[in-house]
């Protein structure tokens, strides 16, 4: 009986861990972007055991994927023409005494400032593109910046 319980527990733990490993390096679905032949050039995930943390993707887009993203950005919910404005500016880059909220490992703004392209914001708490999230006790959002000159997509998620 003891052996059966040990084998059962080991199998359950293996299945649980297999579910944790998954493909978390794929882009968030809220972006509305499907990549076919682009290159993930940088990825990291600093979520802790309780699920709080930051996740980051840098993707070099193929010409085909870049064209598809540019099409999606014209009509997709959460996508905006540059420059980043108002609350989005504070959340992504900081302004005066506030922000940035989405920061990298060095504590500075995670996403680069881009001259040509578009940006994305999605509030995961309200399931909307609204950027007025600063008065809350926690922040759960996805943000991205697309650099059309280099065909590079930078994306970050913050969960607090």
MOPE-V871946 format. One record per pair of residues at least 12 apart in sequence whose ideal C-beta (glycine too) atoms are under 6 Angstrom apart, sorted by the first residue. I is the first residue (numbers start at 1). J is the second residue. D is the distance in whole Angstrom. If there is no record, write none. Layout:
i=I j=J d=D
i=I j=J d=D
//
This chain:
i=25 j=43 d=5
i=27 j=57 d=6
i=28 j=142 d=5
i=30 j=122 d=4
i=30 j=142 d=5
i=32 j=72 d=5
i=32 j=76 d=4
i=33 j=69 d=5
i=33 j=72 d=6
i=35 j=65 d=5
i=36 j=65 d=6
i=37 j=62 d=5
i=38 j=59 d=5
i=38 j=61 d=5
i=38 j=62 d=5
i=38 j=65 d=5
i=39 j=60 d=5
i=40 j=59 d=5
i=41 j=58 d=5
i=41 j=60 d=5
i=42 j=58 d=4
i=43 j=57 d=5
i=44 j=56 d=5
i=52 j=159 d=5
i=52 j=160 d=5
i=54 j=158 d=5
i=55 j=157 d=4
i=56 j=156 d=5
i=57 j=155 d=4
i=58 j=154 d=5
i=59 j=153 d=5
i=60 j=152 d=6
i=61 j=151 d=4
i=61 j=153 d=6
i=66 j=151 d=4
i=73 j=118 d=4
i=77 j=129 d=6
i=78 j=120 d=5
i=78 j=121 d=6
i=78 j=122 d=5
i=78 j=129 d=4
i=79 j=118 d=6
i=79 j=120 d=5
i=80 j=119 d=5
i=81 j=118 d=6
i=82 j=117 d=6
i=82 j=118 d=6
i=82 j=119 d=6
i=84 j=119 d=5
i=87 j=131 d=4
i=87 j=132 d=5
i=88 j=121 d=6
i=88 j=131 d=5
i=92 j=111 d=6
i=92 j=143 d=6
i=93 j=109 d=5
i=101 j=139 d=6
i=102 j=143 d=6
i=102 j=156 d=5
i=102 j=158 d=5
i=110 j=156 d=5
i=111 j=145 d=5
i=111 j=154 d=5
i=111 j=156 d=6
i=114 j=145 d=5
i=114 j=147 d=4
i=116 j=148 d=5
i=116 j=149 d=5
i=117 j=146 d=4
i=117 j=147 d=5
i=117 j=148 d=4
i=118 j=146 d=5
i=119 j=145 d=5
i=120 j=144 d=4
i=121 j=143 d=5
i=122 j=142 d=5
i=123 j=141 d=5
i=124 j=140 d=4
i=124 j=141 d=6
i=125 j=140 d=5
i=138 j=160 d=5
i=139 j=158 d=5
i=139 j=160 d=5
i=140 j=159 d=5
i=141 j=158 d=6
i=142 j=157 d=5
i=143 j=156 d=6
//
